[in-house]
Each structure stands twice: as structure tokens, then as C-alpha cells.
Amino acid sequence: MSLRLFLLLIIVMAIGFTHISILNSAIIKFNLTPGRYVEIALSELTLIAFSLGAGIVLIGTLIKDAMASTRHWKEKRVLGKKESANKRLSKTWNLFYQGKLTAALENVNGILAVVPENRSAHLLKAAIFREQGNYIEEIDTLTSVKNIDPSNVDSYFLLAEAHECAGNIDSAIEVLSPLQKQEDYKRILEKLRDLHIKKGEWVKAYEIQKSNLKKKADPTAKDRETLIGLKFELARFAFETGKIDEAEKRLKELIKENSSFAPSYILLQDLYLQKSSVSAAMDLLITGYRNTKDPINLIKLEDIAIEEEMPGSLLEIYSNVKSEFENDFTLILFYGKFLLRLEMVDEAMEQFLKAQQIDSDNASVHIFLAETYRRRNRLQDAVDEYNKAFTYKRRYLIPFSCSGCSETIIKWKPYCAQCQKWNIFRINFGDTKKIEEIRAEAMQKVPLPD
């Protein structure tokens, strides 16, 4: 097209030159330098000037077209490389999913050698290193991903997660901290909160959670539960560092705010015991059981009664509370267990038989009934009950089970580090087979004394 226009321009110029030459035949002096000149027709000078201008325009156009063609060729070449890399990347993912990590890594390195800015290839490479447990290389790779597109918040999350897996919690926090003012601040704040929780930095975690809730128009139940848990940790920190009055104030406020949060009662009764307020501790645990129905309150009551040699007080407490909750299976079972511990075998049997009427398939009831029969020398009855439950070993302990991740423990805890949740350990009475499984697992974690 440009060539045709050029030829047309030449024809027009030729016609114009002929016309101008006829009308303007005058000769003028055109000075080249001082003392040097040429004589030239005015029409020729005009034509030369016009031709020079047209030539410059034409050369510029040709250069521009050449550059555009080169750019188009390069773009087409890059596009072809990307398409080829994407096809190869798809096959490489298949190798990764098949567990052929070495072959997948070789492939992805080949892809990056051709297309070094391929974000997906870098992410696959990071995933391979994660699978290999090579966190240092994973972190280096994800750092490259972050540098490719610094505006992509997901890259920062992946990098922080890699640092977390490598045990570098401080580095993970450092990666995410500058992003707190981003639009995706809620997710960032939640992750930062969880990282501080993992480090046991409860004050920072609490401040982040409080700030996050202020920015949420409609906080979820999980958000509120987390805030309650962090308030509890602040109270526990105060208690452990000797700030007893502060801890007591925080715990009382927490119970008022959420009366079903069992850890508050347990920590506050520890505080009362430290202040030698045994009666206040026992009253609190009774209130705790009424509000939460959590057996840990009964366990702690029994511990206090034995430690302080006050079995009569606990028997009286059980008698009073039982009248409030006549068919409370947990209360009846633990009352019977305490009676058995005091060698009040007949009274204990009465409670266990009552519990059996409420839940005849419960393994715990069969174990305790077996023990009462054994102590009454009713050996065949004892064997029958044991057969309904499982082989009796040492002393019987009911393990606690996390209702989130199913972790089992012998000693109750207020917080599950695996789930990062509070007030979540419960006694899982369950069926006979399940009870045996979780008890065996728990006893491996915490060996019991003979």
C-alpha cells in the first residue's frame, strides 16, 4: 500500500513540476556557503525541497512499518512459546499428581528456561519443593512469584504459608504485615492473628482480632468465639505472671460475657485454690457445671474433695445437684464413680444401674458396673460386663476428644493447638469399640502410673 502511494506521489510531483516550470522559468542564486552558490530554477528548488520532505516521511513510515512487523513477529513467537509451555505445563502437573517429582521438576525447569515469567510454572515448582519437604527452595521460588506480580495478594499468602511450614513464623508475619491496609485486609488480619496465636503472642492476636471485628459489619460466630478464647488467654497470661487481681477480673468478665465457656471456670477455680478459697472454688465449679454441662467441672470437684479430704462435702453437692438434673447421664456416672472411689460399692452400683437405664450401650457404664461386681465378688457378672466393654487394664480413665480434629488426651486442656479453638475438648462416651481405640491412643501419649 505504501509503495502504491509513493508511485502516485511521484506522478503528482512530475505533473506539478512541469506545470510550475512552465509558469516559473526564472533562475535564482542558491548560496551553499559564503562565496559559493549555484544557479537553479525556482521550480527545481521547490521540487527538491518537497522531495526531501516526502523522502523523510517515507523513510519514517518504512521504519515504523518494519518495527511493527518485528514486534508482531516477536509477539507471535512469544505467544507460540507460551502456548507450547502451557501444553507442557499441563503434562507436568500430571507427573506431579502421579508422584513423579523428579521428572516434574525437570520439566518445569525446562518451561521456565523458555518462559521465565510463567507464574503457573513457578507455582508448580514451589508445590514440588513443598512435596519434597524442601522449604528453602520453595520459599525462593515463591519469592520469585511475588516479584513477578507484586500486586497479587495470593503470592504473599503462599510465601507466608511456606515460611510457616518451615517453622519461620516471624518471617511469615513479616511477609504479611505490610499488607494490612490492602482491600483484602480481613483475610490478611485473620492470617496474622493465627500466626501470633501460633507463637503464643496473645496480646497481639487479641488486638488484631478486636480490630478485625470492628471492621466487620456482621461478625460470624467463629469470630466471636475466637475473641472469647483470646480474652481467656490474656487472663491466663495474667495469672501465670502473678497478676492475680487482673486475672480474676478478666475471668469474671468473661464468665459474665459467655457463661458456657468452660475454661473460664477451670482457671478461676485454680486462682481461688491458690488464694486458699476452697469453698469458693467448689461453688464456682458447681456453677460451671450448671452452665456448661462440661464434665471437667466434676473432675475438678472430685480432685479438690480428695486433695482437701472433703469427700462428705462433695457427696452433699452431688445430692443437691442431682435433684436439679435427675436424668443427667454424665452427672449420674461421675457420682457413681466417686462413690466407687470411696468404696461405697452398693451406692455406686445403684447409680451405674440408673445410668444403664438411660444408655444401655454405653461402654463406660459397663466398665464401672464390672468393677462394682468384681468388688462384690460377683465374678461372672463382672466378666459379662467386661465382655460388653473391653479388656480392663490398670485403672479406667475416660479420655477427652477434640470435637474438631478428634485429638484424644487424658488430661483436659482448654485449647486445641491443632484446631486453634478453645472450649472444644469433650468426653466422647461413644460405642465400645471407639472408646477402646481412643483410650489406647491417649494412653500412648500419656503413660499412666501403675
C-alpha positions as CSV (number, residue, x, y, z in Angstrom):
1,M,0.0,0.0,0.0
2,S,2.8,2.4,0.9
3,L,4.6,1.7,-2.4
4,R,1.5,2.5,-4.4
5,L,1.0,5.8,-2.6
6,F,4.7,6.6,-3.2
7,L,4.3,6.0,-7.0
8,L,1.2,8.1,-7.1
9,L,3.1,10.8,-5.3
10,I,5.8,10.7,-7.9
11,I,3.3,11.1,-10.7
12,V,1.6,14.0,-9.0
13,M,5.0,15.7,-8.4
14,A,6.0,15.2,-12.0
15,I,2.9,16.8,-13.2
16,G,3.2,19.6,-10.7
17,F,6.8,20.2,-11.5
18,T,6.1,20.5,-15.3
19,H,3.3,23.0,-14.5
20,I,5.5,25.1,-12.2
21,S,8.4,25.0,-14.6
22,I,6.3,26.5,-17.4
23,L,4.9,29.2,-15.2
24,N,8.2,30.0,-13.3
25,S,11.2,30.0,-15.6
26,A,13.2,32.4,-13.6
27,I,16.7,31.5,-12.4
28,I,17.9,32.3,-8.9
29,K,21.2,32.1,-7.0
30,F,21.1,29.5,-4.1
31,N,24.0,30.2,-1.7
32,L,25.7,27.0,-0.4
33,T,28.5,28.7,1.6
34,P,29.8,32.3,1.7
35,G,31.2,32.8,-1.8
36,R,29.8,29.6,-3.3
37,Y,26.4,29.4,-4.9
38,V,24.5,27.6,-7.7
39,E,22.1,29.0,-10.2
40,I,18.8,27.0,-10.1
41,A,15.3,27.4,-11.4
42,L,12.8,28.3,-8.7
43,S,10.6,25.4,-9.7
44,E,13.5,23.0,-9.4
45,L,14.3,24.3,-5.9
46,T,10.7,23.8,-4.8
47,L,10.6,20.3,-6.2
48,I,13.9,19.4,-4.4
49,A,12.6,20.7,-1.1
50,F,9.3,18.9,-1.5
51,S,11.1,15.7,-2.5
52,L,13.4,15.8,0.6
53,G,10.4,16.2,2.9
54,A,8.5,13.4,1.2
55,G,11.6,11.2,1.4
56,I,11.9,11.8,5.1
57,V,8.3,10.9,5.6
58,L,8.6,7.8,3.5
59,I,11.7,6.6,5.4
60,G,10.0,7.2,8.7
61,T,6.9,5.3,7.6
62,L,9.1,2.4,6.3
63,I,11.0,2.3,9.7
64,K,7.7,2.3,11.6
65,D,6.3,-0.5,9.5
66,A,9.4,-2.5,9.9
67,M,9.3,-2.1,13.7
68,A,5.7,-3.0,13.8
69,S,6.3,-6.1,11.8
70,T,9.2,-7.1,14.1
71,R,7.1,-6.5,17.2
72,H,4.3,-8.6,15.7
73,W,6.7,-11.4,14.9
74,K,8.2,-11.3,18.4
75,E,4.7,-11.3,20.0
76,K,3.6,-14.2,17.8
77,R,6.8,-16.0,18.7
78,V,6.3,-15.4,22.5
79,L,2.6,-16.4,22.2
80,G,3.7,-19.6,20.5
81,K,6.2,-20.3,23.3
82,K,3.5,-19.7,25.9
83,E,1.1,-22.0,24.2
84,S,3.8,-24.7,24.0
85,A,4.7,-24.1,27.6
86,N,1.1,-24.3,28.8
87,K,0.7,-27.6,27.0
88,R,3.9,-28.9,28.5
89,L,2.9,-27.5,31.9
90,S,-0.4,-29.5,31.8
91,K,1.6,-32.7,31.3
92,T,4.0,-31.7,34.1
93,W,1.1,-31.3,36.5
94,N,0.0,-34.8,35.6
95,L,3.6,-36.0,36.5
96,F,3.3,-34.2,39.8
97,Y,-0.1,-35.8,40.7
98,Q,1.4,-39.2,39.8
99,G,4.2,-38.6,42.4
100,K,7.0,-38.4,39.7
101,L,8.5,-35.3,41.3
102,T,12.0,-35.5,39.8
103,A,10.6,-35.7,36.2
104,A,8.1,-32.9,37.0
105,L,10.9,-30.7,38.3
106,E,13.0,-31.3,35.2
107,N,10.0,-30.4,33.0
108,V,9.1,-27.2,34.9
109,N,12.7,-26.0,34.9
110,G,12.7,-26.5,31.1
111,I,9.5,-24.5,30.8
112,L,11.0,-21.6,32.9
113,A,14.1,-21.6,30.8
114,V,11.9,-20.8,27.8
115,V,9.3,-18.6,29.6
116,P,10.9,-17.4,32.9
117,E,7.9,-15.2,33.8
118,N,5.4,-18.1,33.7
119,R,3.7,-17.7,37.2
120,S,1.9,-21.0,36.9
121,A,5.2,-22.8,36.3
122,H,6.8,-21.2,39.4
123,L,3.8,-22.2,41.5
124,L,4.1,-25.8,40.3
125,K,7.8,-25.7,41.1
126,A,7.0,-24.4,44.6
127,A,4.5,-27.2,45.0
128,I,7.1,-29.8,44.0
129,F,9.5,-28.4,46.6
130,R,6.8,-28.5,49.3
131,E,6.1,-32.1,48.5
132,Q,9.8,-32.9,48.8
133,G,10.0,-31.0,52.1
134,N,12.5,-28.6,50.6
135,Y,11.1,-25.4,52.2
136,I,14.2,-23.3,51.4
137,E,13.8,-23.8,47.7
138,E,10.0,-23.4,48.0
139,I,10.5,-20.0,49.7
140,D,13.0,-18.9,47.0
141,T,10.5,-19.9,44.3
142,L,7.6,-18.2,45.8
143,T,9.7,-15.1,46.3
144,S,10.1,-15.1,42.6
145,V,6.4,-15.5,42.1
146,K,5.8,-12.4,44.4
147,N,8.3,-10.4,42.4
148,I,6.6,-11.3,39.1
149,D,3.4,-9.7,40.2
150,P,3.8,-7.7,43.4
151,S,0.1,-6.6,43.4
152,N,-1.1,-10.2,43.7
153,V,-2.0,-10.8,47.4
154,D,-2.2,-14.5,46.9
155,S,1.5,-14.6,46.3
156,Y,2.2,-13.2,49.7
157,F,-0.1,-15.7,51.4
158,L,1.6,-18.6,49.7
159,L,5.0,-17.2,50.7
160,A,3.9,-16.7,54.3
161,E,2.5,-20.2,54.4
162,A,5.8,-21.6,53.2
163,H,7.6,-19.7,55.9
164,E,5.1,-21.1,58.4
165,C,5.6,-24.7,57.3
166,A,9.4,-24.2,57.6
167,G,8.8,-23.0,61.2
168,N,9.7,-19.4,60.4
169,I,6.7,-17.7,62.0
170,D,8.4,-14.4,62.3
171,S,9.2,-14.4,58.6
172,A,5.6,-15.3,57.8
173,I,4.4,-12.3,59.9
174,E,7.0,-10.0,58.2
175,V,5.7,-11.0,54.7
176,L,2.0,-10.2,55.6
177,S,2.4,-7.2,57.9
178,P,2.8,-4.6,55.1
179,L,-0.5,-5.8,53.6
180,Q,-2.7,-4.8,56.4
181,K,-4.1,-1.8,54.6
182,Q,-4.9,-3.8,51.4
183,E,-8.6,-4.3,50.3
184,D,-8.3,-7.9,51.3
185,Y,-7.4,-6.9,54.8
186,K,-9.9,-9.2,56.5
187,R,-8.1,-12.4,55.2
188,I,-4.7,-10.8,56.0
189,L,-5.7,-9.9,59.6
190,E,-7.1,-13.4,60.2
191,K,-3.9,-15.0,59.0
192,L,-1.7,-12.6,61.0
193,R,-3.9,-13.3,64.1
194,D,-3.4,-17.1,63.6
195,L,0.3,-16.7,63.3
196,H,0.5,-14.7,66.5
197,I,-1.6,-17.3,68.2
198,K,0.8,-20.0,67.0
199,K,3.6,-18.0,68.6
200,G,1.7,-17.6,71.8
201,E,1.6,-13.8,71.3
202,W,-1.9,-13.4,72.8
203,V,-1.9,-9.7,73.2
204,K,-1.1,-9.0,69.5
205,A,-3.5,-11.7,68.4
206,Y,-6.2,-10.2,70.6
207,E,-5.6,-6.6,69.3
208,I,-5.8,-7.9,65.7
209,Q,-9.0,-9.8,66.3
210,K,-10.6,-6.8,68.0
211,S,-9.6,-4.6,65.1
212,N,-10.9,-7.1,62.6
213,L,-14.3,-7.4,64.4
214,K,-14.7,-3.6,64.3
215,K,-14.3,-3.6,60.6
216,K,-16.8,-6.4,60.0
217,A,-20.5,-5.4,59.7
218,D,-21.7,-8.9,60.6
219,P,-19.1,-10.9,62.6
220,T,-19.5,-14.7,62.5
221,A,-20.0,-17.0,65.5
222,K,-16.4,-18.2,64.9
223,D,-15.1,-14.6,65.1
224,R,-16.8,-14.1,68.4
225,E,-15.6,-17.5,69.7
226,T,-12.0,-16.6,68.8
227,L,-12.3,-13.3,70.6
228,I,-13.6,-15.1,73.7
229,G,-10.7,-17.5,73.5
230,L,-8.1,-14.8,73.2
231,K,-9.6,-12.9,76.2
232,F,-9.2,-16.2,78.1
233,E,-5.5,-16.4,77.1
234,L,-5.0,-12.8,78.3
235,A,-6.5,-13.8,81.7
236,R,-4.3,-17.0,81.8
237,F,-1.2,-14.9,80.9
238,A,-2.0,-12.5,83.8
239,F,-2.5,-15.5,86.2
240,E,0.8,-17.1,85.1
241,T,2.7,-13.9,85.5
242,G,1.4,-13.3,89.1
243,K,-1.2,-10.6,88.2
244,I,-3.9,-12.4,90.2
245,D,-6.3,-9.5,90.6
246,E,-6.2,-8.7,86.9
247,A,-6.7,-12.4,86.0
248,E,-9.6,-12.7,88.4
249,K,-11.3,-9.5,87.0
250,R,-10.8,-10.7,83.4
251,L,-12.2,-14.2,84.2
252,K,-15.3,-12.9,85.9
253,E,-16.0,-10.6,83.0
254,L,-15.5,-13.5,80.6
255,I,-18.0,-15.7,82.5
256,K,-20.5,-12.8,82.5
257,E,-20.0,-12.4,78.8
258,N,-20.1,-16.1,77.9
259,S,-21.4,-18.4,80.7
260,S,-21.0,-21.5,78.6
261,F,-17.2,-21.2,78.2
262,A,-15.8,-23.9,80.5
263,P,-12.1,-22.9,80.6
264,S,-13.0,-19.7,82.4
265,Y,-14.4,-21.6,85.4
266,I,-11.5,-24.0,85.5
267,L,-8.9,-21.3,85.5
268,L,-10.8,-19.2,88.0
269,Q,-11.1,-22.2,90.4
270,D,-7.3,-22.6,90.1
271,L,-7.0,-19.0,91.1
272,Y,-9.3,-19.5,94.1
273,L,-7.3,-22.5,95.2
274,Q,-4.1,-20.5,95.0
275,K,-5.8,-18.0,97.3
276,S,-6.9,-20.9,99.6
277,S,-10.5,-20.2,98.8
278,V,-11.6,-23.9,98.6
279,S,-15.2,-23.2,99.2
280,A,-15.4,-20.5,96.5
281,A,-13.6,-22.9,94.1
282,M,-16.1,-25.7,94.7
283,D,-19.1,-23.3,94.4
284,L,-17.7,-22.0,91.1
285,L,-17.3,-25.5,89.7
286,I,-20.9,-26.3,90.6
287,T,-22.0,-23.2,88.7
288,G,-19.7,-24.1,85.9
289,Y,-21.4,-27.5,85.5
290,R,-24.8,-26.0,85.7
291,N,-24.0,-23.5,82.9
292,T,-21.8,-25.7,80.6
293,K,-22.6,-29.3,81.4
294,D,-18.9,-30.0,80.9
295,P,-17.6,-33.0,83.0
296,I,-14.3,-31.2,83.6
297,N,-16.1,-29.3,86.3
298,L,-17.0,-32.6,88.1
299,I,-13.5,-33.9,87.6
300,K,-12.0,-30.8,89.3
301,L,-14.6,-31.0,92.1
302,E,-13.5,-34.6,92.8
303,D,-9.8,-33.6,92.8
304,I,-10.5,-30.9,95.3
305,A,-12.6,-33.2,97.5
306,I,-9.8,-35.8,97.6
307,E,-6.9,-33.3,98.0
308,E,-8.6,-31.4,100.8
309,E,-10.1,-34.6,102.4
310,M,-13.6,-33.3,102.0
311,P,-15.5,-36.3,100.5
312,G,-18.6,-35.5,102.5
313,S,-18.9,-32.0,101.0
314,L,-18.8,-33.4,97.5
315,L,-21.4,-36.1,98.4
316,E,-23.6,-33.4,99.6
317,I,-23.0,-31.4,96.5
318,Y,-23.8,-34.3,94.2
319,S,-27.0,-35.0,96.2
320,N,-28.2,-31.4,95.8
321,V,-27.2,-31.1,92.1
322,K,-28.8,-34.5,91.2
323,S,-32.2,-33.1,92.3
324,E,-31.8,-30.4,89.7
325,F,-30.8,-32.8,86.9
326,E,-32.5,-36.1,87.7
327,N,-31.7,-37.8,84.4
328,D,-28.3,-36.2,83.7
329,F,-26.3,-39.2,82.4
330,T,-22.9,-37.6,83.0
331,L,-23.7,-36.4,86.5
332,I,-25.0,-39.9,87.5
333,L,-22.0,-41.6,86.0
334,F,-19.5,-39.3,87.8
335,Y,-21.4,-39.5,91.0
336,G,-21.2,-43.3,90.9
337,K,-17.5,-43.2,90.0
338,F,-16.8,-41.0,93.1
339,L,-18.9,-43.4,95.3
340,L,-16.8,-46.3,93.9
341,R,-13.6,-44.4,94.7
342,L,-14.8,-44.1,98.3
343,E,-15.6,-47.9,98.4
344,M,-19.3,-47.1,98.7
345,V,-19.9,-50.0,96.3
346,D,-23.6,-50.6,96.8
347,E,-24.4,-46.9,96.4
348,A,-22.2,-46.7,93.3
349,M,-23.9,-49.7,91.8
350,E,-27.2,-48.0,92.2
351,Q,-26.0,-45.0,90.2
352,F,-24.5,-47.2,87.5
353,L,-27.7,-49.2,87.1
354,K,-29.6,-45.9,86.8
355,A,-27.1,-44.7,84.1
356,Q,-27.5,-48.0,82.3
357,Q,-31.3,-47.4,82.1
358,I,-30.5,-44.1,80.3
359,D,-27.9,-45.5,78.0
360,S,-27.6,-49.3,78.0
361,D,-25.0,-49.5,75.3
362,N,-22.5,-47.1,76.9
363,A,-19.1,-48.7,77.4
364,S,-18.3,-46.5,80.4
365,V,-21.3,-47.9,82.3
366,H,-20.3,-51.5,81.6
367,I,-16.8,-50.9,82.8
368,F,-17.9,-49.3,86.1
369,L,-20.6,-52.0,86.6
370,A,-17.9,-54.7,86.1
371,E,-15.7,-53.1,88.7
372,T,-18.5,-52.9,91.2
373,Y,-19.4,-56.6,90.6
374,R,-15.8,-57.6,91.0
375,R,-15.6,-55.8,94.3
376,R,-18.7,-57.7,95.5
377,N,-17.0,-60.9,94.3
378,R,-19.7,-61.4,91.7
379,L,-17.1,-62.5,89.2
380,Q,-19.3,-63.9,86.5
381,D,-21.3,-60.7,86.4
382,A,-18.1,-58.8,86.3
383,V,-16.8,-60.8,83.3
384,D,-20.1,-60.3,81.5
385,E,-19.8,-56.6,81.9
386,Y,-16.2,-56.6,80.8
387,N,-17.1,-58.5,77.7
388,K,-19.6,-55.9,76.9
389,A,-17.0,-53.3,77.1
390,F,-13.3,-54.1,76.6
391,T,-10.4,-55.7,78.5
392,Y,-9.8,-54.0,81.8
393,K,-6.3,-52.5,82.2
394,R,-5.0,-50.8,85.2
395,R,-7.5,-48.1,86.2
396,Y,-10.2,-46.8,83.9
397,L,-9.8,-43.3,82.5
398,I,-12.2,-41.7,80.1
399,P,-10.2,-39.8,77.5
400,F,-11.1,-36.3,76.2
401,S,-11.6,-36.0,72.5
402,C,-11.5,-32.8,70.4
403,S,-14.8,-32.3,68.7
404,G,-12.9,-30.5,65.9
405,C,-9.9,-32.7,64.9
406,S,-10.6,-35.8,67.2
407,E,-7.3,-35.5,69.0
408,T,-7.5,-37.5,72.2
409,I,-5.9,-36.7,75.5
410,I,-6.1,-38.0,79.1
411,K,-5.6,-34.6,80.8
412,W,-8.1,-31.9,79.8
413,K,-6.9,-28.8,78.1
414,P,-8.8,-25.5,77.4
415,Y,-7.3,-25.1,73.9
416,C,-6.6,-27.3,70.9
417,A,-3.5,-26.2,69.1
418,Q,-4.4,-28.3,66.0
419,C,-7.8,-26.6,65.5
420,Q,-6.7,-23.3,67.1
421,K,-10.0,-23.4,69.1
422,W,-10.9,-23.1,72.7
423,N,-13.5,-25.0,74.8
424,I,-13.6,-27.9,72.4
425,F,-12.4,-31.0,74.3
426,R,-15.3,-33.2,75.3
427,I,-15.7,-36.6,76.8
428,N,-16.8,-38.9,74.0
429,F,-18.6,-41.8,75.6
430,G,-19.3,-43.3,72.2
431,D,-19.6,-47.0,71.4
432,T,-17.4,-49.7,73.0
433,K,-15.0,-50.2,70.0
434,K,-14.4,-46.4,69.6
435,I,-13.8,-45.9,73.3
436,E,-11.2,-48.6,73.3
437,E,-9.4,-47.1,70.3
438,I,-9.2,-43.5,71.6
439,R,-8.3,-44.7,75.1
440,A,-5.4,-46.8,73.7
441,E,-4.2,-43.8,71.7
442,A,-4.5,-41.5,74.6
443,M,-2.6,-43.8,77.0
444,Q,0.3,-44.0,74.4
445,K,0.5,-40.2,74.6
446,V,0.3,-40.0,78.4
447,P,1.6,-43.2,80.1
448,L,-0.3,-43.9,83.3
449,P,1.4,-44.9,86.6
450,D,0.9,-48.4,87.8
